[in-house]
Amino acid sequence: RTELMAALLRRFNHDLRTPLNTILGWTHLLQKGGLDSAREKHVADVIARNSREQTQLLEDFVDDGGAVLGVLQLQMIVLKMDEAVTDAVSRLASLLSLHSVSVQSKLDAAEATVSGDVRRLTRLAFRLLSIVTRRAREATIVEVETDIDRGQYVLAISGTAQETEWSEAALLDLRVSTLFAALHNGELQVDADASRPCIMLRLPAL
């Protein structure tokens, strides 16, 4: 746990600096004055966007740290997991355009329900989608499929990888994702095929 927490701290420290430096730079520009109204609005929009990113980074870090330390409090409800997956896919738009990757969804468990924290499960689905998308070869398709198998809700995400080795960041995300799955009495499985790995999340269906 200590090693995993230290890795999360290092990443948080690194990731927080980009939006923070942007906010400081644009704030300095505002303080100097002399901007027309259109330029001021642009600066305000940039500061607001980066502030939201900082807030999200902080919330994610607190959640991850809580999961690692075993102190994360979940708000459990009955939810349709396909809806959480759909929300996660919609959040992926900017990452898809950045990596020139598209998503093909085949969600066959629309009526299936699970017991879980909807915000944390949506973020878990988004994190798994992000892992595959960042590794995917350009102009390829990331496939997202859901189904019910032997009383379990199954989310499977696969894509042709541009590199066979997992990055340290991806491995860290997989380790933390495994903890979040376990908190929901589920499990995370990663296919051994390095060229087109499939990440599979299994949760008990109700």
C-alpha positions in Angstrom: 0.0 0.0 0.0 2.8 2.4 0.8 4.4 1.8 -2.6 1.1 2.4 -4.4 0.3 5.5 -2.4 3.7 6.9 -3.2 3.2 6.3 -6.9 -0.2 8.1 -6.7 1.5 11.1 -4.9 4.1 11.3 -7.6 1.6 11.4 -10.3 -0.7 13.8 -8.6 2.2 16.2 -8.0 3.1 16.0 -11.7 -0.4 16.2 -13.1 -1.4 19.1 -10.9 1.4 21.4 -12.1 0.1 21.8 -15.7 -3.3 23.4 -14.8 -1.8 25.2 -11.9 0.9 26.8 -14.0 -1.7 27.8 -16.6 -3.9 29.4 -14.0 -0.9 31.4 -12.6 0.2 32.5 -16.0 -3.2 33.7 -17.2 -3.9 35.3 -13.8 -0.7 37.3 -14.1 -1.9 38.5 -17.5 -5.2 39.7 -16.0 -3.4 41.5 -13.2 -1.3 43.5 -15.7 -4.5 44.8 -17.2 -4.8 46.4 -20.6 -6.9 43.6 -22.1 -10.0 44.2 -24.2 -13.3 42.6 -23.1 -13.0 39.7 -25.6 -9.5 38.9 -24.5 -10.5 39.1 -20.8 -13.4 36.6 -21.5 -11.0 34.2 -23.1 -8.6 34.4 -20.2 -11.4 33.9 -17.7 -12.6 30.8 -19.7 -9.1 29.4 -19.7 -8.8 29.9 -15.9 -12.2 28.4 -15.3 -11.4 25.3 -17.4 -8.1 24.7 -15.7 -9.7 25.2 -12.3 -12.2 22.5 -13.1 -9.4 20.2 -14.2 -7.6 20.9 -10.9 -10.8 20.1 -8.9 -11.3 16.9 -10.8 -7.6 15.9 -10.3 -8.0 16.5 -6.6 -11.3 14.5 -6.3 -9.7 11.6 -8.2 -6.6 11.7 -6.0 -8.7 11.7 -2.8 -10.8 8.8 -4.2 -7.7 6.8 -5.2 -6.0 7.4 -1.9 -9.1 6.4 0.0 -9.3 3.2 -2.0 -5.6 2.4 -1.4 -5.9 3.1 2.3 -9.2 1.2 2.7 -11.1 4.3 4.0 -13.2 5.2 0.9 -16.9 5.6 1.8 -19.2 4.5 -1.1 -22.7 5.7 -1.7 -24.3 2.4 -2.7 -27.4 2.4 -4.8 -29.0 0.1 -7.4 -28.1 1.3 -10.9 -28.1 0.3 -14.5 -24.4 -0.1 -15.3 -24.9 0.3 -19.0 -26.0 3.9 -18.3 -22.7 4.5 -16.4 -20.7 3.0 -19.3 -22.6 5.3 -21.7 -21.7 8.3 -19.6 -18.1 7.2 -19.5 -18.0 6.9 -23.3 -19.4 10.4 -23.7 -16.7 11.8 -21.5 -14.1 10.2 -23.7 -14.6 12.6 -26.7 -11.6 14.8 -26.3 -9.2 11.9 -25.7 -10.6 10.1 -28.8 -9.9 13.1 -31.0 -6.4 13.5 -29.5 -5.5 9.9 -30.3 -7.5 9.6 -33.6 -9.4 6.7 -32.3 -13.1 5.9 -32.5 -15.3 3.8 -30.2 -17.7 1.1 -31.2 -20.2 0.2 -28.5 -22.3 -3.0 -28.2 -24.2 -2.7 -24.9 -26.3 -5.8 -24.4 -27.1 -5.4 -20.7 -29.3 -2.4 -20.7 -31.7 -3.8 -18.1 -29.1 -5.3 -15.9 -28.6 -3.7 -12.5 -25.7 -3.7 -10.0 -25.2 -2.4 -6.5 -22.6 0.4 -6.5 -21.5 4.0 -6.2 -22.6 5.5 -9.5 -19.9 8.2 -9.5 -17.1 5.8 -8.7 -18.3 3.2 -11.2 -18.7 5.7 -14.0 -15.2 6.9 -13.3 -13.9 3.3 -13.2 -15.4 2.7 -16.6 -13.9 5.9 -17.9 -10.5 5.0 -16.5 -10.6 1.6 -18.2 -11.7 3.2 -21.5 -8.8 5.7 -21.2 -6.2 3.0 -20.6 -7.2 1.3 -23.8 -7.6 4.5 -25.8 -4.2 5.9 -24.9 -2.6 2.6 -26.0 -4.6 2.2 -29.2 -3.0 2.5 -32.6 -4.1 5.6 -34.6 -7.2 5.3 -36.8 -8.3 2.1 -35.0 -11.5 1.2 -33.1 -11.8 0.7 -29.4 -14.6 -1.9 -28.9 -16.8 -1.6 -25.8 -19.1 -4.6 -25.1 -21.4 -5.4 -22.1 -23.3 -8.6 -21.3 -24.5 -10.8 -18.5 -22.5 -14.0 -17.9 -23.4 -16.4 -15.1 -25.0 -13.8 -12.9 -22.3 -11.2 -13.5 -22.4 -7.9 -15.4 -19.4 -7.9 -17.8 -17.8 -4.9 -19.4 -15.2 -5.8 -22.0 -13.0 -3.1 -23.6 -10.4 -3.9 -26.3 -8.3 -2.2 -28.9 -5.3 -2.8 -31.0 -2.3 -1.5 -29.1 0.5 0.5 -30.7 3.0 -0.8 -28.1 3.1 -4.3 -26.5 4.5 -3.0 -23.2 2.3 -1.4 -20.6 3.4 2.0 -19.4 3.9 2.7 -15.7 0.9 5.0 -15.8 -1.3 2.3 -17.3 -0.1 -0.2 -14.8 -0.8 2.2 -11.9 -4.3 2.8 -13.3 -4.9 -1.0 -13.5 -3.8 -1.5 -10.0 -6.1 1.2 -8.6 -9.0 0.0 -10.9 -8.6 -3.5 -9.4 -9.2 -1.9 -5.9 -12.3 -0.1 -7.1 -13.6 -3.3 -8.6 -13.0 -5.2 -5.4 -14.8 -2.5 -3.4 -17.9 -3.4 -5.5 -17.3 -7.2 -5.0 -16.1 -7.4 -8.5 -12.9 -8.2 -10.3 -10.7 -6.9 -13.1 -9.2 -9.3 -15.7 -6.7 -8.4 -18.4 -6.2 -10.6 -21.4 -2.7 -11.9 -22.0 -2.7 -10.9 -25.7 -0.4 -7.9 -25.6 -1.1 -6.8 -29.2 -4.9 -6.5 -28.6 -5.5 -6.7 -24.9 -9.0 -6.9 -23.5 -9.7 -5.4 -20.1 -12.7 -7.1 -18.5 -14.7 -5.8 -15.5 -17.0 -8.2 -13.8 -19.6 -7.1 -11.2 -22.3 -9.1 -9.4 -25.6 -8.5 -11.2 -28.8 -8.1 -9.2 
